[in-house]
Amino acid sequence: MRLRRLSHGARASGGDASATRRGAAERARSGARRARALRLRAPAAGELSVARPLRVYVAHLEPGRRELAADAAHYVGDVHRLRAGAAFVAFDPEAALEADARVIAVERRRVVCELETPRPATRLGRLNTELLQAVGKGEKLEEVVRAATALGARSITMVAAERSVARPDESRRTRLRGIAIEAARQSGRGDLPALAGPEPLERALTAYAERRMLKLCLDPRAEMPLVTRIADHPVEASAALLVGPEGGLSPAEIELAVASGFERVALGPLTLRTELAAVIALGCFAARLAGDPA
């Protein structure tokens, strides 16, 4: 009996050792995978590897000492935990200005900084496209404003179409402005698209009737693909883009758009959400700017 117990213990000890070796081997393989991933993420020769300086929204930039507004103070002191001496870039996209800044003091919910002389923002929205977006339900309009700002749209006009189910009030317009500012901060854009509306679609189209520019209306039944139509369009020339709500524009609204000089174009055979259609269409314009060094 004693010999059997010893034999069983020896087998158990051998099993533990085997498990230990397997665990060590697995850890080694995992470490190798992480190392390969880090090598894949390493910047290529000549690529900038220094993190972009923190950008903080500060309205009405002026040189001198300044206490940040509550939201900016929370962003600087609580989210990023900057302390005295830390540098950041203050930007005011509504004035297209930015300034170097340095934290002077962080006290509870207060952040005091020193602003240098403001300078014109260098990274402005270059997409000379004006978006006419039919109002949708839920958070769709917020998603459109966020993406259109990051993509560089020149303006966003909210329009009320037959199938629109919501009308933005003043509080929502204020929220949309805040979303545009945040999108500008995140994307590095130094200005904002003009936000207008909501206004009836017919009135918005009338304002474009006499304007000489490329005017496009998304219609899934159109034969002309958007990418084909804009292939020869000058990269920074003006363009207007009309996107309907859920369910699309009605036949009468499309006829009205065509009468105002808009051309029907399609993104493909699939049915897209209104916010996704706007992003894809603006992305087609933005992609053409990617290789332009201006």
ABEGO torsion letter per residue (X at the ends): XAAAAAAAAAAAAAAAAAAAAAAAAAAAAAAAAAAAAAAAABBBBGBBABBBBBBBBBBGBBBEBBBBBAAAAAAAAAAAGBBBGBBBBBBBAAAGBBBBBBBABBBEABBBBBBBBBBBBABBBABABBBBBBBBBEAAAAAAAAAAAAAGBABBBBBBBAABABBBBAAAAAAAAAAAAAAAAAAGBABBBBBBOBBBAAAAAAAAAABBBBBBBBBAABABBAAAAAAABBAABBBBBBBBBBGEBBAAAAAAAAAAGBBBBBAEABBBBAAAAAAAAAAAAAAAAAABAX
